[in-house]
Amino acid sequence: MEEGKKRKRWHEEKAMDLKMKASYVRRKTCIKKKAMELSTLCNIQIPLLFAHTPFPFVATSLPRAELLFC
């Protein structure tokens, strides 16, 4: 009985981890898309340095709210 509860809990935690990762990827993809749209509209190149920080261009380009709430 105890083993079954542990297994169920483990599966619930794994499912939650996957949901959180999927949510992060969706947000990151949306931010990249908005950056590309902005660079196309303004005819400028914005460096997408997402390896270092998810919001490298917030202060100079789009408003923070527009990036965060895609």
N, CA, C and O atoms as a Maestro MAE file, in Angstrom:
{
 s_m_m2io_version
 :::
 2.0.0
}

f_m_ct {
 s_m_title
 :::
 protein
 m_atom[280] {
  # First column is atom index #
  i_m_mmod_type
  r_m_x_coord
  r_m_y_coord
  r_m_z_coord
  i_m_residue_number
  s_m_chain_name
  s_m_pdb_residue_name
  s_m_pdb_atom_name
  i_m_atomic_number
  :::
  1 25 0.834 -1.204 0.000 1 A "MET " " N  " 7
  2 3 0.000 0.000 0.000 1 A "MET " " CA " 6
  3 2 0.874 1.263 0.000 1 A "MET " " C  " 6
  4 15 0.645 2.200 -0.765 1 A "MET " " O  " 8
  5 25 1.868 1.255 0.871 2 A "GLU " " N  " 7
  6 3 2.764 2.413 0.971 2 A "GLU " " CA " 6
  7 2 3.532 2.635 -0.337 2 A "GLU " " C  " 6
  8 15 3.728 3.772 -0.768 2 A "GLU " " O  " 8
  9 25 3.957 1.548 -0.950 3 A "GLU " " N  " 7
  10 3 4.691 1.631 -2.219 3 A "GLU " " CA " 6
  11 2 3.820 2.257 -3.315 3 A "GLU " " C  " 6
  12 15 4.309 3.042 -4.127 3 A "GLU " " O  " 8
  13 25 2.552 1.911 -3.334 4 A "GLY " " N  " 7
  14 3 1.620 2.475 -4.318 4 A "GLY " " CA " 6
  15 2 1.469 3.981 -4.162 4 A "GLY " " C  " 6
  16 15 1.406 4.705 -5.155 4 A "GLY " " O  " 8
  17 25 1.410 4.459 -2.915 5 A "LYS " " N  " 7
  18 3 1.291 5.896 -2.658 5 A "LYS " " CA " 6
  19 2 2.543 6.633 -3.123 5 A "LYS " " C  " 6
  20 15 2.463 7.712 -3.710 5 A "LYS " " O  " 8
  21 25 3.708 6.029 -2.847 6 A "LYS " " N  " 7
  22 3 4.964 6.653 -3.266 6 A "LYS " " CA " 6
  23 2 5.037 6.743 -4.784 6 A "LYS " " C  " 6
  24 15 5.453 7.763 -5.333 6 A "LYS " " O  " 8
  25 25 4.635 5.680 -5.451 7 A "ARG " " N  " 7
  26 3 4.678 5.648 -6.907 7 A "ARG " " CA " 6
  27 2 3.727 6.696 -7.493 7 A "ARG " " C  " 6
  28 15 4.075 7.394 -8.445 7 A "ARG " " O  " 8
  29 25 2.522 6.800 -6.914 8 A "LYS " " N  " 7
  30 3 1.550 7.780 -7.396 8 A "LYS " " CA " 6
  31 2 2.094 9.195 -7.211 8 A "LYS " " C  " 6
  32 15 1.981 10.036 -8.104 8 A "LYS " " O  " 8
  33 25 2.683 9.448 -6.048 9 A "ARG " " N  " 7
  34 3 3.250 10.770 -5.760 9 A "ARG " " CA " 6
  35 2 4.370 11.104 -6.755 9 A "ARG " " C  " 6
  36 15 4.471 12.232 -7.237 9 A "ARG " " O  " 8
  37 25 5.208 10.101 -7.052 10 A "TRP " " N  " 7
  38 3 6.313 10.309 -7.983 10 A "TRP " " CA " 6
  39 2 5.778 10.698 -9.358 10 A "TRP " " C  " 6
  40 15 6.301 11.607 -10.003 10 A "TRP " " O  " 8
  41 25 4.725 9.998 -9.802 11 A "HIS " " N  " 7
  42 3 4.142 10.300 -11.109 11 A "HIS " " CA " 6
  43 2 3.505 11.689 -11.125 11 A "HIS " " C  " 6
  44 15 3.587 12.396 -12.130 11 A "HIS " " O  " 8
  45 25 2.876 12.080 -10.028 12 A "GLU " " N  " 7
  46 3 2.284 13.415 -9.942 12 A "GLU " " CA " 6
  47 2 3.365 14.488 -10.030 12 A "GLU " " C  " 6
  48 15 3.190 15.498 -10.712 12 A "GLU " " O  " 8
  49 25 4.489 14.265 -9.334 13 A "GLU " " N  " 7
  50 3 5.584 15.233 -9.366 13 A "GLU " " CA " 6
  51 2 6.192 15.327 -10.764 13 A "GLU " " C  " 6
  52 15 6.524 16.418 -11.226 13 A "GLU " " O  " 8
  53 25 6.336 14.193 -11.432 14 A "LYS " " N  " 7
  54 3 6.882 14.195 -12.790 14 A "LYS " " CA " 6
  55 2 5.957 14.959 -13.735 14 A "LYS " " C  " 6
  56 15 6.419 15.741 -14.567 14 A "LYS " " O  " 8
  57 25 4.662 14.733 -13.606 15 A "ALA " " N  " 7
  58 3 3.690 15.424 -14.454 15 A "ALA " " CA " 6
  59 2 3.768 16.933 -14.230 15 A "ALA " " C  " 6
  60 15 3.701 17.707 -15.185 15 A "ALA " " O  " 8
  61 25 3.908 17.353 -12.973 16 A "MET " " N  " 7
  62 3 4.002 18.775 -12.655 16 A "MET " " CA " 6
  63 2 5.276 19.373 -13.254 16 A "MET " " C  " 6
  64 15 5.248 20.478 -13.796 16 A "MET " " O  " 8
  65 25 6.390 18.647 -13.157 17 A "ASP " " N  " 7
  66 3 7.648 19.113 -13.747 17 A "ASP " " CA " 6
  67 2 7.496 19.322 -15.249 17 A "ASP " " C  " 6
  68 15 7.944 20.335 -15.786 17 A "ASP " " O  " 8
  69 25 6.867 18.368 -15.925 18 A "LEU " " N  " 7
  70 3 6.685 18.475 -17.371 18 A "LEU " " CA " 6
  71 2 5.795 19.662 -17.737 18 A "LEU " " C  " 6
  72 15 6.049 20.350 -18.726 18 A "LEU " " O  " 8
  73 25 4.747 19.903 -16.936 19 A "LYS " " N  " 7
  74 3 3.862 21.039 -17.195 19 A "LYS " " CA " 6
  75 2 4.618 22.352 -17.042 19 A "LYS " " C  " 6
  76 15 4.457 23.268 -17.849 19 A "LYS " " O  " 8
  77 25 5.449 22.439 -15.995 20 A "MET " " N  " 7
  78 3 6.210 23.662 -15.762 20 A "MET " " CA " 6
  79 2 7.212 23.897 -16.891 20 A "MET " " C  " 6
  80 15 7.382 25.030 -17.343 20 A "MET " " O  " 8
  81 25 7.872 22.840 -17.344 21 A "LYS " " N  " 7
  82 3 8.834 22.976 -18.442 21 A "LYS " " CA " 6
  83 2 8.127 23.416 -19.717 21 A "LYS " " C  " 6
  84 15 8.629 24.275 -20.441 21 A "LYS " " O  " 8
  85 25 6.975 22.836 -19.992 22 A "ALA " " N  " 7
  86 3 6.218 23.203 -21.194 22 A "ALA " " CA " 6
  87 2 5.795 24.664 -21.136 22 A "ALA " " C  " 6
  88 15 5.851 25.370 -22.143 22 A "ALA " " O  " 8
  89 25 5.374 25.116 -19.964 23 A "SER " " N  " 7
  90 3 4.964 26.502 -19.792 23 A "SER " " CA " 6
  91 2 6.145 27.441 -20.043 23 A "SER " " C  " 6
  92 15 5.998 28.468 -20.706 23 A "SER " " O  " 8
  93 25 7.322 27.082 -19.508 24 A "TYR " " N  " 7
  94 3 8.521 27.900 -19.694 24 A "TYR " " CA " 6
  95 2 8.899 27.987 -21.174 24 A "TYR " " C  " 6
  96 15 9.240 29.059 -21.674 24 A "TYR " " O  " 8
  97 25 8.836 26.860 -21.861 25 A "VAL " " N  " 7
  98 3 9.188 26.831 -23.286 25 A "VAL " " CA " 6
  99 2 8.215 27.684 -24.095 25 A "VAL " " C  " 6
  100 15 8.628 28.397 -25.009 25 A "VAL " " O  " 8
  101 25 6.914 27.614 -23.761 26 A "ARG " " N  " 7
  102 3 5.923 28.434 -24.471 26 A "ARG " " CA " 6
  103 2 6.212 29.922 -24.277 26 A "ARG " " C  " 6
  104 15 6.166 30.697 -25.233 26 A "ARG " " O  " 8
  105 25 6.510 30.321 -23.035 27 A "ARG " " N  " 7
  106 3 6.810 31.729 -22.764 27 A "ARG " " CA " 6
  107 2 8.060 32.169 -23.520 27 A "ARG " " C  " 6
  108 15 8.086 33.240 -24.127 27 A "ARG " " O  " 8
  109 25 9.091 31.336 -23.477 28 A "LYS " " N  " 7
  110 3 10.351 31.674 -24.134 28 A "LYS " " CA " 6
  111 2 10.157 31.803 -25.641 28 A "LYS " " C  " 6
  112 15 10.713 32.704 -26.268 28 A "LYS " " O  " 8
  113 25 9.371 30.906 -26.216 29 A "THR " " N  " 7
  114 3 9.094 30.947 -27.650 29 A "THR " " CA " 6
  115 2 8.333 32.216 -28.005 29 A "THR " " C  " 6
  116 15 8.613 32.849 -29.023 29 A "THR " " O  " 8
  117 25 7.378 32.585 -27.171 30 A "CYS " " N  " 7
  118 3 6.586 33.789 -27.409 30 A "CYS " " CA " 6
  119 2 7.477 35.030 -27.355 30 A "CYS " " C  " 6
  120 15 7.328 35.937 -28.173 30 A "CYS " " O  " 8
  121 25 8.391 35.071 -26.403 31 A "ILE " " N  " 7
  122 3 9.292 36.215 -26.271 31 A "ILE " " CA " 6
  123 2 10.190 36.323 -27.502 31 A "ILE " " C  " 6
  124 15 10.403 37.415 -28.028 31 A "ILE " " O  " 8
  125 25 10.713 35.185 -27.956 32 A "LYS " " N  " 7
  126 3 11.555 35.200 -29.157 32 A "LYS " " CA " 6
  127 2 10.758 35.693 -30.361 32 A "LYS " " C  " 6
  128 15 11.263 36.465 -31.176 32 A "LYS " " O  " 8
  129 25 9.511 35.241 -30.466 33 A "LYS " " N  " 7
  130 3 8.658 35.639 -31.589 33 A "LYS " " CA " 6
  131 2 8.426 37.143 -31.568 33 A "LYS " " C  " 6
  132 15 8.512 37.797 -32.607 33 A "LYS " " O  " 8
  133 25 8.131 37.700 -30.384 34 A "LYS " " N  " 7
  134 3 7.908 39.141 -30.271 34 A "LYS " " CA " 6
  135 2 9.174 39.919 -30.619 34 A "LYS " " C  " 6
  136 15 9.102 40.982 -31.235 34 A "LYS " " O  " 8
  137 25 10.322 39.396 -30.230 35 A "ALA " " N  " 7
  138 3 11.584 40.057 -30.558 35 A "ALA " " CA " 6
  139 2 11.813 40.064 -32.062 35 A "ALA " " C  " 6
  140 15 12.269 41.060 -32.623 35 A "ALA " " O  " 8
  141 25 11.495 38.953 -32.709 36 A "MET " " N  " 7
  142 3 11.651 38.872 -34.163 36 A "MET " " CA " 6
  143 2 10.697 39.841 -34.863 36 A "MET " " C  " 6
  144 15 11.075 40.499 -35.832 36 A "MET " " O  " 8
  145 25 9.456 39.926 -34.368 37 A "GLU " " N  " 7
  146 3 8.487 40.856 -34.951 37 A "GLU " " CA " 6
  147 2 8.985 42.287 -34.810 37 A "GLU " " C  " 6
  148 15 8.898 43.079 -35.748 37 A "GLU " " O  " 8
  149 25 9.506 42.611 -33.635 38 A "LEU " " N  " 7
  150 3 10.008 43.960 -33.389 38 A "LEU " " CA " 6
  151 2 11.182 44.270 -34.307 38 A "LEU " " C  " 6
  152 15 11.237 45.348 -34.899 38 A "LEU " " O  " 8
  153 25 12.117 43.343 -34.431 39 A "SER " " N  " 7
  154 3 13.287 43.598 -35.271 39 A "SER " " CA " 6
  155 2 12.880 43.747 -36.736 39 A "SER " " C  " 6
  156 15 13.506 44.503 -37.480 39 A "SER " " O  " 8
  157 25 11.834 43.029 -37.153 40 A "THR " " N  " 7
  158 3 11.348 43.153 -38.527 40 A "THR " " CA " 6
  159 2 10.677 44.510 -38.735 40 A "THR " " C  " 6
  160 15 10.899 45.174 -39.748 40 A "THR " " O  " 8
  161 25 9.858 44.911 -37.769 41 A "LEU " " N  " 7
  162 3 9.153 46.191 -37.885 41 A "LEU " " CA " 6
  163 2 10.121 47.365 -37.886 41 A "LEU " " C  " 6
  164 15 9.973 48.301 -38.671 41 A "LEU " " O  " 8
  165 25 11.100 47.310 -37.012 42 A "CYS " " N  " 7
  166 3 12.031 48.430 -36.860 42 A "CYS " " CA " 6
  167 2 13.235 48.302 -37.781 42 A "CYS " " C  " 6
  168 15 14.071 49.203 -37.848 42 A "CYS " " O  " 8
  169 25 13.323 47.175 -38.493 43 A "ASN " " N  " 7
  170 3 14.442 46.911 -39.392 43 A "ASN " " CA " 6
  171 2 15.776 46.956 -38.639 43 A "ASN " " C  " 6
  172 15 16.762 47.513 -39.122 43 A "ASN " " O  " 8
  173 25 15.780 46.362 -37.461 44 A "ILE " " N  " 7
  174 3 17.005 46.289 -36.662 44 A "ILE " " CA " 6
  175 2 17.212 44.850 -36.221 44 A "ILE " " C  " 6
  176 15 16.287 44.039 -36.258 44 A "ILE " " O  " 8
  177 25 18.400 44.549 -35.815 45 A "GLN " " N  " 7
  178 3 18.716 43.221 -35.303 45 A "GLN " " CA " 6
  179 2 18.824 43.290 -33.783 45 A "GLN " " C  " 6
  180 15 19.566 44.107 -33.239 45 A "GLN " " O  " 8
  181 25 18.085 42.434 -33.116 46 A "ILE " " N  " 7
  182 3 18.151 42.353 -31.657 46 A "ILE " " CA " 6
  183 2 18.855 41.054 -31.305 46 A "ILE " " C  " 6
  184 15 18.403 39.983 -31.710 46 A "ILE " " O  " 8
  185 25 19.945 41.124 -30.564 47 A "PRO " " N  " 7
  186 3 20.619 39.878 -30.180 47 A "PRO " " CA " 6
  187 2 19.759 39.082 -29.201 47 A "PRO " " C  " 6
  188 15 19.329 39.603 -28.172 47 A "PRO " " O  " 8
  189 25 19.518 37.829 -29.528 48 A "LEU " " N  " 7
  190 3 18.701 36.982 -28.662 48 A "LEU " " CA " 6
  191 2 19.627 36.138 -27.790 48 A "LEU " " C  " 6
  192 15 19.915 34.984 -28.105 48 A "LEU " " O  " 8
  193 25 20.073 36.716 -26.721 49 A "LEU " " N  " 7
  194 3 21.023 36.038 -25.838 49 A "LEU " " CA " 6
  195 2 20.282 35.330 -24.717 49 A "LEU " " C  " 6
  196 15 20.465 35.646 -23.541 49 A "LEU " " O  " 8
  197 25 19.451 34.379 -25.086 50 A "PHE " " N  " 7
  198 3 18.619 33.714 -24.087 50 A "PHE " " CA " 6
  199 2 19.410 32.767 -23.201 50 A "PHE " " C  " 6
  200 15 18.909 32.342 -22.160 50 A "PHE " " O  " 8
  201 25 20.632 32.428 -23.589 51 A "ALA " " N  " 7
  202 3 21.411 31.524 -22.749 51 A "ALA " " CA " 6
  203 2 21.781 32.204 -21.438 51 A "ALA " " C  " 6
  204 15 21.896 31.546 -20.404 51 A "ALA " " O  " 8
  205 25 21.967 33.521 -21.481 52 A "HIS " " N  " 7
  206 3 22.405 34.238 -20.286 52 A "HIS " " CA " 6
  207 2 21.232 34.746 -19.463 52 A "HIS " " C  " 6
  208 15 21.224 34.625 -18.238 52 A "HIS " " O  " 8
  209 25 20.258 35.306 -20.128 53 A "THR " " N  " 7
  210 3 19.096 35.839 -19.420 53 A "THR " " CA " 6
  211 2 17.889 35.789 -20.356 53 A "THR " " C  " 6
  212 15 18.030 36.027 -21.555 53 A "THR " " O  " 8
  213 25 16.717 35.484 -19.827 54 A "PRO " " N  " 7
  214 3 15.544 35.382 -20.703 54 A "PRO " " CA " 6
  215 2 15.061 36.725 -21.252 54 A "PRO " " C  " 6
  216 15 14.321 36.749 -22.235 54 A "PRO " " O  " 8
  217 25 15.466 37.851 -20.634 55 A "PHE " " N  " 7
  218 3 14.962 39.156 -21.077 55 A "PHE " " CA " 6
  219 2 16.106 40.140 -21.319 55 A "PHE " " C  " 6
  220 15 16.197 41.146 -20.614 55 A "PHE " " O  " 8
  221 25 16.982 39.882 -22.292 56 A "PRO " " N  " 7
  222 3 18.132 40.765 -22.470 56 A "PRO " " CA " 6
  223 2 17.780 42.117 -23.078 56 A "PRO " " C  " 6
  224 15 18.560 43.064 -22.966 56 A "PRO " " O  " 8
  225 25 16.620 42.222 -23.719 57 A "PHE " " N  " 7
  226 3 16.315 43.434 -24.465 57 A "PHE " " CA " 6
  227 2 15.103 44.176 -23.926 57 A "PHE " " C  " 6
  228 15 14.575 45.066 -24.593 57 A "PHE " " O  " 8
  229 25 14.650 43.816 -22.714 58 A "VAL " " N  " 7
  230 3 13.412 44.396 -22.176 58 A "VAL " " CA " 6
  231 2 13.520 45.907 -22.025 58 A "VAL " " C  " 6
  232 15 12.602 46.639 -22.393 58 A "VAL " " O  " 8
  233 25 14.637 46.371 -21.485 59 A "ALA " " N  " 7
  234 3 14.756 47.791 -21.155 59 A "ALA " " CA " 6
  235 2 14.766 48.678 -22.396 59 A "ALA " " C  " 6
  236 15 14.352 49.835 -22.331 59 A "ALA " " O  " 8
  237 25 15.232 48.149 -23.519 60 A "THR " " N  " 7
  238 3 15.405 49.009 -24.684 60 A "THR " " CA " 6
  239 2 14.344 48.839 -25.760 60 A "THR " " C  " 6
  240 15 14.241 49.677 -26.656 60 A "THR " " O  " 8
  241 25 13.553 47.773 -25.690 61 A "SER " " N  " 7
  242 3 12.630 47.560 -26.806 61 A "SER " " CA " 6
  243 2 11.175 47.523 -26.364 61 A "SER " " C  " 6
  244 15 10.547 48.566 -26.183 61 A "SER " " O  " 8
  245 25 10.647 46.328 -26.193 62 A "LEU " " N  " 7
  246 3 9.231 46.202 -25.848 62 A "LEU " " CA " 6
  247 2 9.002 46.426 -24.358 62 A "LEU " " C  " 6
  248 15 9.891 46.170 -23.545 62 A "LEU " " O  " 8
  249 25 7.815 46.903 -24.000 63 A "PRO " " N  " 7
  250 3 7.495 47.017 -22.572 63 A "PRO " " CA " 6
  251 2 7.528 45.646 -21.906 63 A "PRO " " C  " 6
  252 15 7.186 44.634 -22.518 63 A "PRO " " O  " 8
  253 25 7.943 45.631 -20.653 64 A "ARG " " N  " 7
  254 3 8.071 44.373 -19.914 64 A "ARG " " CA " 6
  255 2 6.752 43.604 -19.896 64 A "ARG " " C  " 6
  256 15 6.750 42.385 -20.065 64 A "ARG " " O  " 8
  257 25 5.655 44.282 -19.697 65 A "ALA " " N  " 7
  258 3 4.361 43.595 -19.604 65 A "ALA " " CA " 6
  259 2 4.028 42.862 -20.900 65 A "ALA " " C  " 6
  260 15 3.460 41.770 -20.870 65 A "ALA " " O  " 8
  261 25 4.376 43.455 -22.025 66 A "GLU " " N  " 7
  262 3 4.062 42.821 -23.307 66 A "GLU " " CA " 6
  263 2 4.870 41.542 -23.488 66 A "GLU " " C  " 6
  264 15 4.397 40.590 -24.109 66 A "GLU " " O  " 8
  265 25 6.077 41.518 -22.952 67 A "LEU " " N  " 7
  266 3 6.906 40.323 -23.059 67 A "LEU " " CA " 6
  267 2 6.475 39.242 -22.082 67 A "LEU " " C  " 6
  268 15 6.479 38.056 -22.411 67 A "LEU " " O  " 8
  269 25 6.104 39.656 -20.884 68 A "LEU " " N  " 7
  270 3 5.821 38.674 -19.844 68 A "LEU " " CA " 6
  271 2 4.462 38.020 -20.003 68 A "LEU " " C  " 6
  272 15 4.288 36.859 -19.632 68 A "LEU " " O  " 8
  273 25 3.500 38.740 -20.544 69 A "PHE " " N  " 7
  274 3 2.147 38.200 -20.609 69 A "PHE " " CA " 6
  275 2 1.760 37.891 -22.043 69 A "PHE " " C  " 6
  276 15 0.839 38.498 -22.589 69 A "PHE " " O  " 8
  277 25 2.449 36.966 -22.640 70 A "CYS " " N  " 7
  278 3 2.191 36.581 -24.028 70 A "CYS " " CA " 6
  279 2 0.912 35.757 -24.101 70 A "CYS " " C  " 6
  280 15 0.513 35.331 -25.185 70 A "CYS " " O  " 8
  :::
 }
 m_bond[279] {
  # First column is bond index #
  i_m_from
  i_m_to
  i_m_order
  :::
  1 1 2 1
  2 2 3 1
  3 3 4 2
  4 3 5 1
  5 5 6 1
  6 6 7 1
  7 7 8 2
  8 7 9 1
  9 9 10 1
  10 10 11 1
  11 11 12 2
  12 11 13 1
  13 13 14 1
  14 14 15 1
  15 15 16 2
  16 15 17 1
  17 17 18 1
  18 18 19 1
  19 19 20 2
  20 19 21 1
  21 21 22 1
  22 22 23 1
  23 23 24 2
  24 23 25 1
  25 25 26 1
  26 26 27 1
  27 27 28 2
  28 27 29 1
  29 29 30 1
  30 30 31 1
  31 31 32 2
  32 31 33 1
  33 33 34 1
  34 34 35 1
  35 35 36 2
  36 35 37 1
  37 37 38 1
  38 38 39 1
  39 39 40 2
  40 39 41 1
  41 41 42 1
  42 42 43 1
  43 43 44 2
  44 43 45 1
  45 45 46 1
  46 46 47 1
  47 47 48 2
  48 47 49 1
  49 49 50 1
  50 50 51 1
  51 51 52 2
  52 51 53 1
  53 53 54 1
  54 54 55 1
  55 55 56 2
  56 55 57 1
  57 57 58 1
  58 58 59 1
  59 59 60 2
  60 59 61 1
  61 61 62 1
  62 62 63 1
  63 63 64 2
  64 63 65 1
  65 65 66 1
  66 66 67 1
  67 67 68 2
  68 67 69 1
  69 69 70 1
  70 70 71 1
  71 71 72 2
  72 71 73 1
  73 73 74 1
  74 74 75 1
  75 75 76 2
  76 75 77 1
  77 77 78 1
  78 78 79 1
  79 79 80 2
  80 79 81 1
  81 81 82 1
  82 82 83 1
  83 83 84 2
  84 83 85 1
  85 85 86 1
  86 86 87 1
  87 87 88 2
  88 87 89 1
  89 89 90 1
  90 90 91 1
  91 91 92 2
  92 91 93 1
  93 93 94 1
  94 94 95 1
  95 95 96 2
  96 95 97 1
  97 97 98 1
  98 98 99 1
  99 99 100 2
  100 99 101 1
  101 101 102 1
  102 102 103 1
  103 103 104 2
  104 103 105 1
  105 105 106 1
  106 106 107 1
  107 107 108 2
  108 107 109 1
  109 109 110 1
  110 110 111 1
  111 111 112 2
  112 111 113 1
  113 113 114 1
  114 114 115 1
  115 115 116 2
  116 115 117 1
  117 117 118 1
  118 118 119 1
  119 119 120 2
  120 119 121 1
  121 121 122 1
  122 122 123 1
  123 123 124 2
  124 123 125 1
  125 125 126 1
  126 126 127 1
  127 127 128 2
  128 127 129 1
  129 129 130 1
  130 130 131 1
  131 131 132 2
  132 131 133 1
  133 133 134 1
  134 134 135 1
  135 135 136 2
  136 135 137 1
  137 137 138 1
  138 138 139 1
  139 139 140 2
  140 139 141 1
  141 141 142 1
  142 142 143 1
  143 143 144 2
  144 143 145 1
  145 145 146 1
  146 146 147 1
  147 147 148 2
  148 147 149 1
  149 149 150 1
  150 150 151 1
  151 151 152 2
  152 151 153 1
  153 153 154 1
  154 154 155 1
  155 155 156 2
  156 155 157 1
  157 157 158 1
  158 158 159 1
  159 159 160 2
  160 159 161 1
  161 161 162 1
  162 162 163 1
  163 163 164 2
  164 163 165 1
  165 165 166 1
  166 166 167 1
  167 167 168 2
  168 167 169 1
  169 169 170 1
  170 170 171 1
  171 171 172 2
  172 171 173 1
  173 173 174 1
  174 174 175 1
  175 175 176 2
  176 175 177 1
  177 177 178 1
  178 178 179 1
  179 179 180 2
  180 179 181 1
  181 181 182 1
  182 182 183 1
  183 183 184 2
  184 183 185 1
  185 185 186 1
  186 186 187 1
  187 187 188 2
  188 187 189 1
  189 189 190 1
  190 190 191 1
  191 191 192 2
  192 191 193 1
  193 193 194 1
  194 194 195 1
  195 195 196 2
  196 195 197 1
  197 197 198 1
  198 198 199 1
  199 199 200 2
  200 199 201 1
  201 201 202 1
  202 202 203 1
  203 203 204 2
  204 203 205 1
  205 205 206 1
  206 206 207 1
  207 207 208 2
  208 207 209 1
  209 209 210 1
  210 210 211 1
  211 211 212 2
  212 211 213 1
  213 213 214 1
  214 214 215 1
  215 215 216 2
  216 215 217 1
  217 217 218 1
  218 218 219 1
  219 219 220 2
  220 219 221 1
  221 221 222 1
  222 222 223 1
  223 223 224 2
  224 223 225 1
  225 225 226 1
  226 226 227 1
  227 227 228 2
  228 227 229 1
  229 229 230 1
  230 230 231 1
  231 231 232 2
  232 231 233 1
  233 233 234 1
  234 234 235 1
  235 235 236 2
  236 235 237 1
  237 237 238 1
  238 238 239 1
  239 239 240 2
  240 239 241 1
  241 241 242 1
  242 242 243 1
  243 243 244 2
  244 243 245 1
  245 245 246 1
  246 246 247 1
  247 247 248 2
  248 247 249 1
  249 249 250 1
  250 250 251 1
  251 251 252 2
  252 251 253 1
  253 253 254 1
  254 254 255 1
  255 255 256 2
  256 255 257 1
  257 257 258 1
  258 258 259 1
  259 259 260 2
  260 259 261 1
  261 261 262 1
  262 262 263 1
  263 263 264 2
  264 263 265 1
  265 265 266 1
  266 266 267 1
  267 267 268 2
  268 267 269 1
  269 269 270 1
  270 270 271 1
  271 271 272 2
  272 271 273 1
  273 273 274 1
  274 274 275 1
  275 275 276 2
  276 275 277 1
  277 277 278 1
  278 278 279 1
  279 279 280 2
  :::
 }
}
